[in-house]
Amino acid sequence: MTASGAVWRNWGRTAAVRPNRIERPADEGAVQRAVLAAEGRRIKPVGSGHSFTAIAAAADIQLDLTDLSGVLAADAASGRVTLGAGTPLHRLPHLLEPYGLAMANMGDIDRQTISGATSTGTHGTGIRFGGLATQVVGARIVTGTGELLTIGEAERAELLPAVRLGLGALGVLTELTLQLVPRFVLHAVERTEPVDQVLDEWMPRVRAHDHFEFYWFPHTVTALTKTNTRLPGDARRNPLGRAERWLSDEVLANGVYRAMCALGTVAPGATPPLARLVERFTGNRDFSDLSPNVFTTNRSVRFREMEYAIPLDAVPEAFRAIRSLIATRGWRISFPIEVRAAAPDENWLSTAYRRETGYIAVHRYVREDPAAYFAGVEDIMRSLGGRPHWGKMHTQTAESLRRLYPRFDDFLAVRAELDPERRFANPYLDRVLGGAEGAGGRSEVRAFDGAA
């Protein structure tokens, strides 16, 4: 199916594009035909648009992979499941239920497609668990020459460290095979604690628990800590009641918070007292449920985000520097700062490549200009060897990123093999990987990813 003229926008409203043509391939063969027919024009797949950069912006030909979705093969005994690349993460609990399987770890948002999430380095928290791409053990990909490659442990295995987290620069993923785990329960403990105490205890707490993270609302002295402990799938569950979840996660976290953010845009001085009000009424929770119900939350208040990966032990220093920066500049920040952790891995462009990693994410409401805040935070992160999340706002270029990734040039060599004509490039990839903009049709592209 083809169409044209529609404007595509990402969720954070930082990028918009009017593709010359939109195609919705029904199978791998249709993907191959679309790539071959591009003939020098740029062509890119798009997922749910939950990246805050213009990484998926396709000015010429956009591929909508909605129809490449669902479970294609499954082996409950081995835990291996093959999914269509366009499968949304939020469908996985239902799709995996018959096999008694679950993802080993997840982020807190599940609107992304599986290929979009892995290709941009989406991660959760937990020092013994890598990002979502570490769960990929096989893939099928249509290259820039239209060839359909099968990549796995027994076939072209040398490409896996690049293809697992490929930024959409290597080809069009059509299938992903994941190594999953038996379904499990999480016991969640959420507490408000003095933020300085949490910082002092950061390293031992990260190491002591399966999954530990915290949030901090600027202008307050309290952190909201989240500690999740893994339990067997048949463990007794004590889930949040429907009314409690609706009140906490929908009414307060989205409805009231949206009003707070909107007020802050017209009356910035109201932000600190409102943050302290939220601090007073944030309650403690203790519950247990199947892992997807604990890992993920619904986010309906639109925002823009920048996230950096730094050495795990640098988190307290970085956090305190950001807090001091906010106070010194007199900024009024309504969105919390989020702090998480992840295990090292071997994926060449992973933000956690070969180092234990702490993540610090900063956000601004969609109607506020994030430029000054993000620039100040980015300076702190870069001074600590920070690697920017590929799907979130930053200003780095191929020149600076090459120094952060020991296998950067190896990735570029794979790109030269799989996409010699740069059919899958776009301005964002040109900036972060290098290379001329190349050919493209008439388009309207607006993207604020920290470079503008």
Beta strands, then each sheet from edge to edge (+ up, - down):
strand 1: 2-3
strand 2: 8-9
strand 3: 15-17
strand 4: 21-23
strand 5: 43-46
strand 6: 61-64
strand 7: 71-75
strand 8: 80-84
strand 9: 101-102
strand 10: 136-142
strand 11: 148-152
strand 12: 172-179
strand 13: 181-182
strand 14: 184-194
strand 15: 211-216
strand 16: 222-232
strand 17: 285-290
strand 18: 303-311
strand 19: 337-342
strand 20: 357-365
strand 21: 387-388
strand 22: 445-447
sheet 1: 1+ 4- 6- 5-
sheet 2: 2+ 3- 22+
sheet 3: 7+ 8- 12+ 10- 11+
sheet 4: 9+ 13-
sheet 5: 17+ 14- 16+ 15- 19+ 20- 18+ 21-
end
